[in-house]
Amino acid sequence: MADLRLRNARLWGTEGLSDVTIEDGRIADVDTASGEAETAGPDTVDLEGALVIPGLVDAHAHVDKTLFGGPWVPRTAGPGLAAAIEYGATERVKYGVPNPDYITALLTNMAVHGTTRTRSHVDIDPGLGIDAVHAVREAVERLEGRVDMQMVAFPQTGLLVSPGTEELMNEALAAGVEYVGGIDPGGFDGDAVKHLDVVFEMAERHGAGVDIHVHDGDNLGVHEFDLIIERTRALSMQGRVTISHAFALYDAAGAVRERLIEQLAENRISVTSVAPKKVLPLKELDSAGVRTGIGNDGVRDLWSPYGTGEMLERTLWFARNSGFSRDEDIELALDAATFGGAEITGAEDYGLSAGSKADLVAVPARNAAEAVMTHPTPTVVVKGGKVTARNGVLA
Ligand SMILES: [Zn+2]
């Protein structure tokens, strides 16, 4: 017997309305909506024509840093990356960050707005040790399976310039963190080759993937892309490496950009964007077959007062900063926020067809472009076949 039936669903990519039957956490059947009154049996929800998309994937988050639901903290850091890092590392002590209560509040807001999966970079440094890993785990447990979490051991205060960080990252990886992070290998950490050698060597030793922050742009950024591509190939890590922010792709023009995109595709290196002004060239990446994900980055933390954790809203920012106005292009942004992130984070059996895992979001919109432009609160969120939220409240 079905565990759940979603009636009158407007499945993304399908004409007309469907009835979706869910069994054992998966989509068992998709039928044309009968329109008949439900008589008896399984738990049934009438979606009344709402658009149904697969669970949103936040492919680049920093949930450990958040003050969501906590005090408003004035941001007084000086300009530039180094000043922001310094400010974050000293002020967090005063505000008790990482805090499982703030992380829980943010994950809750993400979950009720349709995020069912996220990859979060978690600060690892000598001041914190691996405390942030434990804080995120505690919050994820409190969410009781509503959001799948993948963590990246992230050397926010540097790897080479912050002695002791490498050992702590090894400790985090040994404790089950799935990805090795990195940050501006040349621009911040001072030695691109050495930084990347340490990162990839650590990944190889732990059988982990790599997801590295590269804000470095222009020639330095291009050089770092080449070093990452070279190491991905040498270690046969195709499909397990992500470059986050990837500003060099925005800065590079013509033949250089084309070559980088071609080599990313060849080595199945994915990219993620948090929708800044230097937004990634999504259409070029998509036509070359490079998977792109979208993430919320830091939300209401010591770095940024912006954000809510709501993925449809972030997708709107991405579309707007990309200059998209055609429905087809906006839909491509939503594809990155769903299927793109799912592939990058290795989600299995993701989608809307029979056999897929039942991670589904019902949005009061008539199509994908309208869902992104209006980014409404989902009426129903289903995770693993169970209704986990309704109208902005956990169920
Ligand atoms: Zn980041």
Residues whose N, C-alpha, C, O or C-beta is under 5 A from the ligand:
A	BS01	ZN	none
